[in-house]
C-alpha cells in the first residue's frame, strides 16, 4: 500500500472539500463536515477503479514509492476533485432534505 500517496490524496480531499465549502457557502457543511466528506471523496477517487485514473499527469507515484512529483500532484488534484465534488453533492442533498 502506498502510504505517502494515500496521505497526499487525503490532503487534497480535505483541501477540496473545504475549498468547495468556501466557494459554495449555501452548500457548506461547516469546516469539520467539509473536511470529513472531502476525505471520503478523496478515498473514493483513489480506490474506485473507474475513477482512479481520471487525473493522471503522467507521473507514477506508486512505482517510485510516492516520490514522483507528477504522481504526487496527480494524487493531490484527484483527491481535491473527489473531495470537492462529494462535498457539493452531500451539501445539495442536505439542502433538499432540510426544505421538506
C-alpha positions as CSV (number, residue, x, y, z in Angstrom):
1,X,0.0,0.0,0.0
2,X,1.3,3.4,-1.0
3,X,1.1,5.3,2.3
4,X,2.6,8.6,1.0
5,X,0.3,8.6,-2.0
6,X,-2.8,8.0,0.3
7,X,-1.7,10.8,2.6
8,X,-1.3,13.2,-0.3
9,X,-4.6,12.1,-1.7
10,X,-6.3,12.7,1.7
11,X,-4.7,16.1,2.0
12,X,-6.1,17.0,-1.4
13,X,-9.6,15.8,-0.4
14,X,-9.6,17.9,2.8
15,X,-8.5,20.9,0.8
16,X,-11.0,20.2,-2.0
17,X,-13.9,19.8,0.5
18,X,-13.1,22.9,2.4
19,X,-12.4,24.9,-0.8
20,X,-15.8,23.8,-2.3
21,X,-17.5,24.7,1.0
22,X,-15.8,28.1,1.0
23,X,-16.9,28.9,-2.6
24,X,-20.4,27.4,-2.3
25,X,-21.4,28.9,1.1
26,X,-25.1,27.7,0.8
27,X,-23.9,24.1,0.4
28,X,-21.2,24.2,3.1
29,X,-21.3,21.6,5.9
30,X,-19.1,23.5,8.2
31,X,-15.3,23.1,8.5
32,X,-15.4,19.7,10.1
33,X,-18.2,18.4,7.8
34,X,-16.4,19.7,4.7
35,X,-13.2,18.0,5.8
36,X,-14.7,14.6,6.6
37,X,-16.7,14.5,3.4
38,X,-13.7,15.7,1.5
39,X,-11.6,12.9,3.0
40,X,-14.2,10.3,2.0
41,X,-14.4,11.8,-1.5
42,X,-10.6,11.6,-1.9
43,X,-10.7,7.9,-1.0
44,X,-13.4,7.2,-3.5
45,X,-11.4,8.9,-6.2
46,X,-8.3,6.9,-5.2
47,X,-9.8,3.4,-4.8
48,X,-12.7,3.2,-7.2
49,X,-11.1,1.7,-10.3
50,X,-13.2,3.6,-12.8
51,X,-12.2,7.0,-11.2
52,X,-8.7,6.3,-10.0
53,X,-7.1,7.2,-13.4
54,X,-9.3,10.2,-14.1
55,X,-6.5,12.7,-13.4
56,X,-3.1,11.4,-14.5
57,X,-0.4,13.9,-15.2
58,X,2.0,11.3,-16.5
59,X,3.6,10.5,-13.1
60,X,3.6,7.2,-11.4
61,X,3.7,7.8,-7.7
62,X,3.2,4.1,-6.9
63,X,6.1,2.9,-9.0
64,X,8.6,5.4,-7.4
65,X,7.4,5.0,-3.8
66,X,5.4,8.2,-3.9
67,X,8.4,10.4,-4.6
68,X,7.5,11.3,-8.2
69,X,6.4,14.9,-8.3
70,X,3.9,14.5,-11.1
71,X,2.4,11.5,-9.4
72,X,2.0,13.4,-6.1
73,X,0.4,16.3,-8.0
74,X,-2.0,13.9,-9.7
75,X,-2.9,12.5,-6.3
76,X,-3.4,15.9,-4.8
77,X,-5.6,17.1,-7.7
78,X,-7.7,13.9,-7.9
79,X,-8.2,14.0,-4.1
80,X,-9.2,17.6,-4.3
81,X,-11.6,16.9,-7.1
82,X,-13.2,14.0,-5.3
83,X,-13.5,15.9,-2.1
84,X,-15.0,19.0,-3.7
85,X,-17.5,17.0,-5.8
86,X,-18.6,14.8,-2.9
87,X,-19.0,17.8,-0.6
88,X,-21.1,19.6,-3.2
89,X,-23.3,16.5,-3.7
90,X,-23.8,16.0,0.1
91,X,-24.5,19.7,0.5
92,X,-27.2,19.6,-2.2
93,X,-28.8,16.5,-0.6
94,X,-28.7,18.2,2.9
95,X,-30.4,21.3,1.5
96,X,-33.1,19.3,-0.3
97,X,-33.8,17.3,2.9
98,X,-34.0,20.4,5.1
99,X,-36.5,22.1,2.8
100,X,-39.1,19.4,3.5
